[in-house]
Amino acid sequence: MAGAAAAGDGPARELLDRAGAELCATVRALGPRPGEPLVVTGGLVGPDGPLLGRLVEGVREWGLVPVPVPDGVAGAVALARLAGSLDGASP
């Protein structure tokens, strides 16, 4: 579907837009604080994922910047490093 959307398929683009909006609604329901780390991974929101741009745009107004990582292990490491830098500890 992502390929079809990139090729200009309107219904495919609409589905990805709706999925992106639902993802943003889920993030909002978690009550994020501005500047809080938002590490994302997976085929849809990881690096070059078809929903990543939609997520970035959708959470910007809440002061969040998604950090896409290629896999869950890298995500855990990224969160640990971000948390350490937020707490003033050495990463």
C-alpha positions in Angstrom: 0.0 0.0 0.0 2.8 2.4 0.8 4.2 1.9 -2.7 0.8 2.7 -4.2 0.4 5.8 -2.1 3.9 7.0 -3.2 2.8 6.4 -6.8 -0.1 8.7 -6.3 -2.9 6.3 -5.5 -5.6 8.4 -3.7 -7.3 5.7 -1.7 -4.0 4.3 -0.5 -2.8 7.7 0.5 -6.1 8.3 2.4 -5.6 5.0 4.3 -2.1 6.0 5.3 -3.4 9.4 6.3 -6.1 7.8 8.5 -3.6 5.4 10.0 -1.3 8.3 10.8 -4.1 10.2 12.4 -5.0 7.2 14.5 -1.4 6.8 15.6 -1.2 10.4 16.6 -4.4 10.1 18.6 -2.9 7.1 20.4 0.2 9.1 21.3 -2.0 12.0 22.5 -4.0 9.6 24.7 -0.8 8.7 26.5 -0.5 12.3 27.7 3.0 13.1 26.5 4.8 16.1 27.9 6.6 18.5 25.6 10.2 17.4 25.0 9.5 13.9 26.2 11.3 11.2 24.2 9.3 9.4 21.6 11.4 6.6 20.1 9.6 4.7 17.3 10.4 1.6 15.4 8.9 -0.9 13.0 8.0 -1.0 9.4 5.5 1.8 9.5 7.2 4.4 11.8 10.8 3.3 11.8 13.4 5.0 9.5 11.8 5.6 6.1 8.4 4.1 7.3 5.4 5.3 5.4 3.8 6.7 8.6 6.8 8.4 10.0 6.3 11.8 8.3 2.7 11.8 9.3 3.6 11.1 12.9 6.3 13.7 12.9 3.9 16.4 11.7 1.1 15.2 13.9 3.0 15.3 17.2 5.0 18.5 16.5 2.3 20.7 18.0 2.7 18.8 21.4 6.5 19.5 21.4 7.4 15.9 20.5 10.0 14.9 18.0 10.0 11.2 17.1 13.3 9.4 17.0 13.0 6.6 14.5 15.3 3.6 15.0 15.7 0.4 12.9 14.8 -2.1 15.5 13.5 -2.6 19.1 17.0 -3.1 20.6 18.2 0.2 19.1 14.9 1.7 20.4 15.6 0.6 24.0 19.2 1.9 23.8 17.9 5.2 22.3 15.4 5.6 25.1 18.0 4.8 27.8 20.4 7.4 26.3 17.6 10.0 26.1 16.4 9.3 29.6 19.9 9.6 30.9 20.5 12.9 29.2 17.2 14.2 30.5 18.0 13.1 34.0 21.4 14.7 33.9 23.2 11.3 34.0 25.9 10.4 31.7 24.6 8.3 28.7 
